[in-house]
Amino acid sequence: MNIACGELTNQQVFDRIREVVSARFQAVEQAFKNADSARTNVVSKGDFRNICHQWFMLLTDQQFESLWNTVPLELSGKLKYPAFLRMFSTEKSEMTHTPNALERPEKPATPAEPASQLPSRPKTAASPALSNKTRDASRPYTAAVRTPPILNCKPIENKLQKSVQYCWRDMLKECREKDVDRLGEIPTEDFINLAEKFHLNLTKEERKQLITKYDFKSVGKFAYCDFLQSCVLLFKQQEPTPLQRIVIQDPRIQKPSGPQTPTFFNAMMRIQPQILQCWRPMRRTFKMYDKSGNGLLSIQDFRQVLRTYSINLSEEEFFHILEYYDKALTSKISYNEFLRAFLH
């Protein structure tokens, strides 16, 4: 039975997750896959918390929020669980050097394991020496793997939003020049230099925290696309401000979001300045076309309104935006959801 872990520090929570993921990687991965019915490699915040409670420990609200603010998220605010599993597991190259992993080939993932093979829910205890005293012999040894601290970067990102809004295009251009392989990553040293060049005024500790969050693989690479998205586009589900509660209400019909492709990201970043200039009259026009009043427009009407305000998208760009906002192929777009992405 899981025990509430209010007495554990964030670092102990972090260590416990790493221990369980390293020991039962396939079973934990299968739990994520079971929650990912759409097979998009992401899970919701609620599903992630359920998995944490089932496999790791019962986290307090504060501990869970601290953990949530360190994990890799996609534009819609969902957890990228393959990246999360990489963060908390031993790299395959290191696993092959452990005695147990060397002699046992990796078992293919199955839809569900027999109940007799499933581990009991991990216990939590007040003693920080738990993992040292009761390390299971079948678990791969992970002491040599660096364990970064759990960090809450939201205050730093909120502080940077205004500065980045003015320089993100130039930052993105320089990042792409350095990212010759188009992986969405640059060396962390390059990020530090760019932060100084564009006067982001980060302290040494703030730089360290951002690098810890956006160096998903802990290999000295900074995920600049994810960083800029968090500062420029508002896809993460956050508590709206009083003004946003009035003018941009939550969609009445919650529609699942699709994948964020590089083309989608580039298109949204490109039109962001135009949207900010005209979003109020644009929303009034959207509502004029919305005869049913349910917050949804047909694809034809949605594109017509964009063209009315000179928001011109190529066929490829429009396809990728539809793929994100109309994942269920209903031929309907939530215009409030679309506009909310640009408004902080």
C-alpha positions as a printed NumPy array, in Angstrom:
array([[  0.   ,   0.   ,   0.   ],
       [  1.311,   3.451,  -0.846],
       [  2.003,   5.853,   2.005],
       [  1.69 ,   9.63 ,   1.812],
       [  5.181,  11.036,   1.356],
       [  4.861,  14.506,   2.828],
       [  7.963,  13.844,   4.926],
       [ 10.173,  13.208,   1.878],
       [ 12.229,  15.918,   0.229],
       [ 11.944,  16.62 ,  -3.498],
       [ 15.309,  14.988,  -4.025],
       [ 14.135,  11.795,  -2.324],
       [ 11.015,  11.787,  -4.503],
       [ 13.231,  12.184,  -7.535],
       [ 15.5  ,   9.313,  -6.424],
       [ 12.525,   7.046,  -5.783],
       [ 11.103,   7.593,  -9.268],
       [ 14.489,   6.884, -10.83 ],
       [ 14.808,   3.698,  -8.8  ],
       [ 11.396,   2.369,  -9.855],
       [ 11.712,   3.345, -13.518],
       [ 15.173,   1.789, -13.794],
       [ 14.028,  -1.421, -12.135],
       [ 10.66 ,  -1.832, -13.903],
       [ 11.115,   0.186, -17.062],
       [  8.965,  -1.966, -19.351],
       [  6.065,  -2.208, -16.913],
       [  6.059,   1.542, -16.227],
       [  6.346,   2.265, -19.955],
       [  3.362,  -0.02 , -20.574],
       [  1.352,   1.929, -17.978],
       [  2.026,   5.111, -19.949],
       [  1.091,   3.382, -23.217],
       [ -2.165,   2.153, -21.709],
       [ -3.015,   5.761, -20.786],
       [ -2.006,   6.931, -24.281],
       [ -4.975,   5.524, -26.183],
       [ -4.328,   7.822, -29.165],
       [ -0.7  ,   6.627, -29.463],
       [  0.69 ,  10.177, -29.554],
       [  3.477,   9.545, -26.992],
       [  1.898,  12.002, -24.542],
       [ -0.378,  11.67 , -21.504],
       [ -2.455,  14.202, -19.604],
       [ -1.483,  15.689, -16.258],
       [ -4.208,  13.676, -14.524],
       [ -3.087,  10.395, -16.088],
       [  0.503,  11.154, -15.108],
       [ -0.507,  11.718, -11.495],
       [ -2.424,   8.433, -11.452],
       [  0.655,   6.629, -12.748],
       [  2.807,   8.326, -10.113],
       [  0.422,   7.158,  -7.391],
       [  0.268,   3.622,  -8.744],
       [  3.948,   3.073,  -9.432],
       [  5.993,   5.524,  -7.372],
       [  4.311,   7.021,  -4.32 ],
       [  1.405,   9.185,  -3.159],
       [  2.615,  12.714,  -3.813],
       [  1.263,  15.783,  -2.089],
       [ -0.101,  18.529,  -4.345],
       [  3.017,  20.609,  -3.787],
       [  5.372,  17.72 ,  -4.544],
       [  3.46 ,  16.798,  -7.672],
       [  3.5  ,  20.39 ,  -8.964],
       [  7.241,  20.581,  -8.332],
       [  7.715,  17.381, -10.315],
       [  5.348,  18.522, -13.095],
       [  7.335,  21.722, -13.601],
       [ 10.497,  19.74 , -14.36 ],
       [  9.193,  17.18 , -16.843],
       [  9.172,  17.641, -20.653],
       [  5.807,  18.85 , -21.942],
       [  4.447,  19.318, -25.44 ],
       [  2.63 ,  22.408, -26.636],
       [ -0.753,  21.225, -25.363],
       [  0.66 ,  20.878, -21.857],
       [  0.757,  17.066, -21.89 ],
       [  3.694,  14.991, -20.705],
       [  6.107,  13.576, -23.296],
       [  6.484,  10.269, -21.513],
       [  9.295,   8.797, -23.689],
       [ 11.442,  11.795, -22.693],
       [ 10.321,  11.434, -19.059],
       [ 11.352,   7.771, -19.037],
       [ 14.745,   8.678, -20.501],
       [ 15.227,  11.25 , -17.751],
       [ 14.635,   8.696, -15.006],
       [ 16.192,   5.547, -16.415],
       [ 19.71 ,   4.331, -17.089],
       [ 20.838,   4.877, -20.672],
       [ 20.791,   1.668, -22.737],
       [ 24.528,   1.891, -23.308],
       [ 25.049,   1.844, -19.533],
       [ 22.445,  -0.834, -18.982],
       [ 24.34 ,  -3.276, -21.15 ],
       [ 27.261,  -3.099, -18.716],
       [ 25.223,  -4.106, -15.691],
       [ 25.382,  -7.828, -14.832],
       [ 21.625,  -8.352, -15.048],
       [ 21.022,  -6.449, -18.273],
       [ 23.947,  -8.183, -19.964],
       [ 22.513, -11.663, -19.599],
       [ 18.827, -10.962, -20.144],
       [ 17.62 ,  -9.721, -23.564],
       [ 14.997,  -7.039, -23.415],
       [ 11.493,  -8.492, -23.265],
       [  9.088,  -7.007, -25.83 ],
       [  6.356,  -4.853, -24.369],
       [  3.013,  -6.612, -23.959],
       [ -0.456,  -5.086, -23.63 ],
       [ -0.669,  -6.236, -20.043],
       [  1.49 ,  -8.386, -17.778],
       [  0.015, -11.21 , -15.671],
       [ -0.896, -10.123, -12.195],
       [  1.728, -12.441, -10.742],
       [  4.481, -10.536, -12.548],
       [  3.379,  -7.064, -11.52 ],
       [  5.282,  -5.556,  -8.594],
       [  3.48 ,  -4.493,  -5.496],
       [  2.987,  -0.773,  -5.333],
       [  6.21 ,   0.851,  -4.189],
       [  6.349,   1.794,  -0.546],
       [  7.533,   5.08 ,   0.791],
       [  9.236,   5.647,   4.091],
       [ 10.545,   8.528,   6.112],
       [ 14.069,   7.173,   6.017],
       [ 16.157,   8.592,   3.154],
       [ 18.371,   5.517,   3.317],
       [ 15.63 ,   3.258,   1.924],
       [ 17.253,   2.634,  -1.432],
       [ 20.623,   1.857,   0.14 ],
       [ 19.267,  -0.681,   2.63 ],
       [ 16.778,  -2.576,   0.48 ],
       [ 18.107,  -2.462,  -3.065],
       [ 16.697,  -5.446,  -4.909],
       [ 19.386,  -7.689,  -6.402],
       [ 17.525,  -7.855,  -9.717],
       [ 17.53 ,  -4.078, -10.131],
       [ 20.222,  -2.518, -12.285],
       [ 22.683,  -0.396, -10.36 ],
       [ 22.14 ,   3.286, -11.117],
       [ 24.226,   5.056,  -8.496],
       [ 26.644,   6.379, -11.125],
       [ 23.873,   8.146, -13.034],
       [ 23.702,  11.866, -12.297],
       [ 20.439,  12.839, -10.614],
       [ 19.494,  16.457, -11.304],
       [ 17.409,  18.28 ,  -8.705],
       [ 13.678,  18.824,  -9.043],
       [ 13.183,  22.441, -10.07 ],
       [ 10.263,  24.792, -10.572],
       [ 11.13 ,  26.956, -13.599],
       [  7.726,  28.594, -13.986],
       [  8.7  ,  31.805, -12.149],
       [ 11.792,  32.137, -14.342],
       [  9.819,  31.563, -17.538],
       [  7.164,  34.062, -16.459],
       [  9.902,  36.597, -15.815],
       [ 11.383,  36.014, -19.285],
       [  8.154,  36.176, -21.286],
       [  8.17 ,  39.927, -21.851],
       [ 11.84 ,  40.031, -22.865],
       [ 11.594,  37.026, -25.166],
       [  8.457,  38.423, -26.849],
       [ 10.621,  41.192, -28.32 ],
       [ 13.579,  39.106, -29.475],
       [ 12.375,  35.55 , -30.086],
       [ 12.574,  35.823, -33.883],
       [ 16.238,  36.807, -33.774],
       [ 16.936,  34.173, -31.131],
       [ 15.216,  31.507, -33.205],
       [ 17.197,  32.512, -36.283],
       [ 20.519,  32.214, -34.468],
       [ 19.507,  28.933, -32.838],
       [ 18.675,  27.455, -36.242],
       [ 22.018,  28.546, -37.601],
       [ 23.726,  26.633, -34.808],
       [ 21.352,  23.65 , -35.106],
       [ 22.775,  22.275, -38.352],
       [ 21.094,  18.874, -37.905],
       [ 17.673,  20.475, -37.28 ],
       [ 17.136,  18.566, -34.033],
       [ 15.68 ,  21.485, -32.107],
       [ 18.697,  21.509, -29.787],
       [ 21.88 ,  23.518, -29.414],
       [ 24.835,  23.161, -27.009],
       [ 24.07 ,  24.593, -23.59 ],
       [ 27.059,  26.927, -23.92 ],
       [ 25.456,  28.462, -27.001],
       [ 22.227,  29.048, -25.094],
       [ 24.123,  30.827, -22.316],
       [ 25.833,  33.052, -24.894],
       [ 22.52 ,  33.858, -26.594],
       [ 20.884,  34.665, -23.259],
       [ 23.651,  37.188, -22.602],
       [ 23.548,  38.586, -26.143],
       [ 19.784,  39.242, -25.96 ],
       [ 19.984,  40.637, -22.417],
       [ 17.718,  38.105, -20.742],
       [ 19.442,  39.004, -17.467],
       [ 19.529,  35.518, -16.025],
       [ 21.34 ,  34.815, -12.813],
       [ 23.763,  31.914, -12.641],
       [ 21.211,  29.876, -10.692],
       [ 18.415,  30.663, -13.177],
       [ 20.604,  29.564, -16.094],
       [ 21.369,  26.352, -14.255],
       [ 17.692,  25.63 , -13.624],
       [ 16.652,  26.279, -17.229],
       [ 19.44 ,  24.076, -18.546],
       [ 18.419,  21.303, -16.161],
       [ 14.832,  21.484, -17.419],
       [ 15.514,  21.771, -21.158],
       [ 18.485,  19.418, -21.397],
       [ 16.088,  16.488, -21.644],
       [ 18.753,  13.829, -22.201],
       [ 21.373,  15.341, -19.871],
       [ 23.894,  15.436, -22.718],
       [ 24.688,  19.147, -22.79 ],
       [ 22.005,  20.023, -25.387],
       [ 19.404,  22.745, -24.807],
       [ 15.94 ,  22.241, -26.402],
       [ 15.496,  25.782, -27.708],
       [ 12.215,  25.06 , -29.53 ],
       [ 10.511,  23.949, -26.313],
       [ 11.977,  26.929, -24.442],
       [ 10.72 ,  29.473, -26.995],
       [  7.315,  27.807, -27.178],
       [  6.883,  28.188, -23.418],
       [  7.695,  31.911, -23.653],
       [  5.873,  32.84 , -26.878],
       [  2.965,  30.424, -27.375],
       [  0.528,  29.628, -24.587],
       [ -0.442,  26.005, -25.178],
       [ -0.002,  24.8  , -21.637],
       [ -3.218,  24.638, -19.662],
       [ -2.779,  27.416, -17.122],
       [ -5.174,  29.247, -14.815],
       [ -6.538,  32.163, -16.866],
       [ -6.267,  35.749, -15.701],
       [ -9.524,  37.612, -14.846],
       [ -9.401,  39.343, -18.255],
       [ -8.973,  36.06 , -20.087],
       [-11.915,  34.585, -18.18 ],
       [-14.081,  37.264, -19.74 ],
       [-12.836,  37.489, -23.286],
       [-11.389,  34.044, -23.995],
       [-13.46 ,  31.421, -22.258],
       [-12.594,  27.748, -22.191],
       [-14.036,  25.863, -25.169],
       [-17.444,  24.404, -24.398],
       [-16.474,  21.278, -26.272],
       [-13.044,  19.948, -25.301],
       [-11.311,  18.708, -28.426],
       [ -8.203,  16.492, -28.279],
       [ -5.091,  18.089, -29.698],
       [ -2.906,  16.509, -32.352],
       [  0.857,  16.41 , -32.837],
       [  3.024,  19.52 , -32.896],
       [  5.203,  19.255, -35.96 ],
       [  8.053,  21.647, -36.823],
       [  5.852,  23.089, -39.583],
       [  3.055,  23.721, -37.082],
       [  5.447,  25.392, -34.652],
       [  7.007,  27.589, -37.361],
       [  3.612,  28.662, -38.707],
       [  2.265,  29.588, -35.286],
       [  5.404,  31.536, -34.427],
       [  5.314,  33.351, -37.779],
       [  1.722,  34.583, -37.468],
       [  1.948,  35.378, -33.751],
       [  2.749,  39.112, -34.207],
       [ -0.201,  39.575, -36.587],
       [ -2.609,  37.741, -34.275],
       [ -1.602,  39.917, -31.331],
       [ -2.454,  43.037, -33.352],
       [ -5.96 ,  41.96 , -34.355],
       [ -7.177,  39.185, -32.071],
       [-10.073,  41.185, -30.579],
       [-11.8  ,  42.1  , -33.881],
       [-10.864,  38.672, -35.241],
       [-12.676,  36.995, -32.367],
       [-15.768,  39.136, -33.005],
       [-15.683,  38.   , -36.63 ],
       [-15.295,  34.382, -35.55 ],
       [-18.425,  34.771, -33.393],
       [-20.35 ,  36.239, -36.321],
       [-19.599,  33.11 , -38.343],
       [-20.424,  30.885, -35.349],
       [-24.202,  30.677, -35.894],
       [-24.648,  27.813, -33.421],
       [-22.731,  29.652, -30.691],
       [-20.763,  26.57 , -29.637],
       [-17.291,  28.033, -30.223],
       [-16.606,  25.905, -33.312],
       [-16.241,  26.895, -36.958],
       [-16.067,  24.881, -40.124],
       [-12.668,  24.657, -41.759],
       [-13.836,  26.872, -44.64 ],
       [-15.167,  29.616, -42.342],
       [-12.099,  29.441, -40.113],
       [ -9.765,  29.967, -43.043],
       [-11.961,  32.723, -44.481],
       [-11.701,  34.702, -41.243],
       [ -7.925,  34.299, -41.214],
       [ -7.722,  35.615, -44.763],
       [ -9.952,  38.548, -43.842],
       [ -7.223,  39.669, -41.449],
       [ -4.4  ,  38.886, -43.904],
       [ -3.285,  35.785, -41.984],
       [ -2.058,  33.911, -45.019],
       [ -0.944,  30.319, -44.577],
       [  0.468,  27.934, -47.118],
       [ -1.427,  24.724, -47.768],
       [  1.171,  22.786, -45.811],
       [  1.006,  25.163, -42.844],
       [ -2.784,  25.116, -42.783],
       [ -2.782,  21.306, -42.942],
       [ -0.519,  21.06 , -39.893],
       [ -2.625,  23.573, -37.942],
       [ -5.738,  21.524, -38.762],
       [ -3.91 ,  18.366, -37.721],
       [ -3.291,  19.907, -34.308],
       [ -6.677,  21.569, -33.687],
       [ -8.867,  18.943, -35.378],
       [ -7.192,  15.709, -34.4  ],
       [-10.55 ,  13.892, -34.274],
       [-11.269,  14.88 , -37.922],
       [-14.57 ,  16.582, -37.106],
       [-13.952,  19.361, -39.675],
       [-14.524,  21.854, -36.827],
       [-12.025,  24.239, -35.221],
       [-12.281,  25.794, -31.743],
       [-11.408,  29.418, -32.459],
       [-11.112,  30.262, -28.747],
       [ -8.525,  27.522, -28.34 ],
       [ -6.66 ,  28.821, -31.386],
       [ -6.577,  32.415, -30.112],
       [ -5.679,  31.456, -26.575],
       [ -2.374,  30.026, -27.794],
       [ -1.149,  33.552, -28.585],
       [ -2.343,  35.369, -25.457],
       [ -0.352,  35.417, -22.209]])
